[in-house]
């Protein structure tokens, strides 16, 4: 059975994500890149924030497929 990724609110009213990929995706949604090459820009933005390449790649693909 596949693991589902949920988020919940903590006591401070902010979102707590159960998965690092979901956090990376959320970061991309709130800080949209503004360059010609969106793929590399998203990857670069996430890697400089400390995410691994695999997680950055997955979150970027999801972000670009929805936008």
C-alpha positions as CSV (number, residue, x, y, z in Angstrom):
1,X,0.0,0.0,0.0
2,X,1.3,3.4,-0.9
3,X,2.2,5.8,1.8
4,X,0.0,9.0,1.7
5,X,1.5,12.3,2.5
6,X,-0.6,14.4,4.7
7,X,0.0,17.7,6.5
8,X,-1.6,19.0,9.7
9,X,-1.7,22.1,11.7
10,X,0.4,22.4,14.7
11,X,-0.5,24.3,17.8
12,X,0.8,27.6,16.3
13,X,-1.4,27.3,13.3
14,X,1.3,26.6,10.8
15,X,1.5,23.6,8.5
16,X,3.6,20.6,9.5
17,X,4.4,18.4,6.6
18,X,5.1,14.7,7.0
19,X,7.3,14.5,4.0
20,X,10.3,16.4,2.8
21,X,9.1,16.3,-0.8
22,X,5.9,18.0,0.2
23,X,7.9,20.7,2.0
24,X,10.0,21.3,-1.1
25,X,7.0,21.5,-3.3
26,X,5.4,23.9,-0.9
27,X,8.5,26.1,-0.9
28,X,8.5,26.2,-4.7
29,X,4.8,27.3,-4.7
30,X,5.5,30.1,-2.3
31,X,8.8,31.2,-3.9
32,X,8.3,30.9,-7.6
33,X,11.4,31.1,-9.7
34,X,11.6,33.9,-12.3
35,X,14.0,32.8,-15.0
36,X,13.9,31.5,-18.6
37,X,14.9,27.9,-17.6
38,X,12.4,27.1,-14.9
39,X,13.6,23.5,-14.4
40,X,17.2,24.5,-13.5
41,X,16.0,27.5,-11.5
42,X,13.7,25.3,-9.3
43,X,16.5,22.7,-8.8
44,X,19.0,25.4,-7.9
45,X,16.6,27.1,-5.5
46,X,15.9,23.9,-3.6
47,X,19.5,22.6,-3.5
48,X,20.7,26.0,-2.1
49,X,18.0,25.5,0.6
50,X,19.5,22.2,1.6
51,X,17.3,19.7,-0.1
52,X,18.9,16.7,-1.8
53,X,19.0,16.4,-5.6
54,X,16.5,13.6,-5.7
55,X,13.9,15.5,-3.6
56,X,14.6,18.6,-5.6
57,X,14.0,16.8,-8.8
58,X,10.8,15.2,-7.7
59,X,9.4,18.4,-6.3
60,X,10.4,20.3,-9.4
61,X,8.7,17.8,-11.7
62,X,5.5,18.0,-9.7
63,X,5.7,21.9,-9.6
64,X,6.2,22.2,-13.4
65,X,3.5,19.7,-14.2
66,X,0.9,21.8,-12.3
67,X,2.1,25.1,-13.6
